[in-house]
Amino acid sequence: MIESQVRALFTEIAGGEPGASRVDTQLAHRRGRARLRWRRAGVASAPLVVAAAVAAVALAVGAAAPPGRTGPVSTGPLAPRQFDVLTPYLSFGWLPAGNSLVEGGASKHLMWLTAARKLDAQYDWELSVYAAGTCHLSGSPARELTCTAPEDNTIRVDGRAPAVRGHRAFWAGTWDTRSLAWQYARNGWAEMVLPFYPNNPAKQAAARRDAVKVASQIRYGAGTPPLVFPVQLTHLPSQWRVSSVTYVPDAGVLRASSYALGAGPPDLGADGGLVYETGLPYFDVNPPSFYGRPPCSRGEPGSKIINGYPVVVTNVTKEQLCAPRARGLTVVISEFGAQPAISVNSLFRHHLRLLGTNPANWTSKPIG
Amino acid sequence: MWRPAMSGSRDDEYTEYVAARLSSLRRLAAVLCDDWQRADDLVQAALVKLYVHWGRVRAASHTDAYARAVLVREFIHERRSTWVKRVTLKGRVTDAPAATVDHDAVLDVRAAVAALPARQRATLVLRFYCDLNVDQAAEVLGCSPGTVKSQTARALGAVRRALGPAAGDGPGGQPATRVASHTGEGAPGHD
């Protein structure tokens, strides 16, 4: 009786669907994309490089910690206060067979790497290394590790894990993730999401063992391939900087795949407040083969020719210029906000130097 | 069952899936929230998570089940973290109505179900709207089948008590003194 009444109620509610939906799927897509690609990237603002601190922690963490120590890192060098987004000093020293770096990224508060068999694979290793003071462990025994930048991320601690280079470490997880969190330097925390096998305890146990080994052999500050950009921006306002970047390994270098510009204080604006500054551009630059389907093609509404290249300019929820093939690259420039400082048209026409597909011509200076 | 196009990129597949399933996700959200505006907010939040986890979603054998789990867990999480703190739910029933009061039956049920804790409501929705069996509901909620059974029994008991003797179809027909609290939920971990 009651069951049937409850069923009837639910059916009635579901049947009252109003035609107009407030769900903005494009916004959800953008936010999801931002969170995925930039979840470990910081709110855009001009990064201040603390080169000395980075070097210090690199040396300190790169060296073996005293054996047998499993407590908090209370002595030794501090973790960097901020990261240099153009210097990816983080790399994997060991990975399970078949895995390799597929993507990385940086912002001033966070550097991250993803290793897998291929990009967007089901099982991957997602490493996040946070700047000093970004994360705080709470509870006794430890219950949560809360990292406040770039967005609030609460890591729920399940229990102690084997020490990582002698430093305290914890297993953590959510309903569909498992991770290892550890203190990599004084006042600095790292987390690595490992492959999740909910129905295979043996595989999960092996992944845990591998996670400790991966974490123990992460290299901080050791030489990595250079981060290079296949386009260069010129004649921009002097305060504009690359505020966050994602990159992919490509022909022996780390090629910037997406990046945002920032200037001044962060603006938690149009896209969920993760990275983009309203009115400033962000870029996706990749070979056409990077995309499963071209993000745009000639002949679409908004098509025009700029500098001899076909482009498609749209302005639905953001102003966007997409050049499907410009010197062998697919270039997408996007800007949120009603009044961008420089329009996407002008950026492409006057401020963008296309460097082609030969890595030898790419630059480590994205703003010339 | 929705299946991603083999040649599609992550974004294409996601866009295709959302376009195909938005309406059903909204309906499920509405049944969970009993409020279409709130339902849209819930779907909005769930779609972001769905994109973030799309690598797992596309690999899952039951895409719709995964999406449903994201939505339901987001609902429980939201209710736990914000609504309960900020919102006094309309229609909350704290005492069973007197037997002589002639309420509209549907409104009574609606008020009684609205008074349930989020997890109990979600359990009822999964069982009696989505028509999941106990094991399937347990998987969505991230708990044991036994917990689903007990949550279902508690929820139905609370509704029955809230409806009073008029709904008397068993032991639950006795007048109740209080419907389950909104707080004190033990939802699973949620990112």
Interface residues (C-beta under 8 A of the other chain):
Chain A: M1 I2 E3 Q5 V6 R7 A8 L9 F10 T11 E12 I13 A14 G16 E17 P18 S21 R22 V23 D24 T25 L27 A28 H29 R31 G32 R33 R35 L36 R39 D120 A121 Q122 D124 T154 R156 G173 T174 W175 D176 T177 F196 G272 Y291 G292 R293
Chain B: S7 G8 S9 R10 D11 D12 Y14 T15 V18 A19 L22 S23 R26 R27 L28 A30 V31 D34 W36 Q37 D40 D41 V43 Q44 L47 V48 K49 L50 Y51 V52 H53 W54 G55 R56 R58 A59 A69 R73 A105 V106 V109 R110 V113 L124 V125 F128 Y129 G142 L156 V159 R160 L163 A167 D169 G172 P188 G189 H190 D191
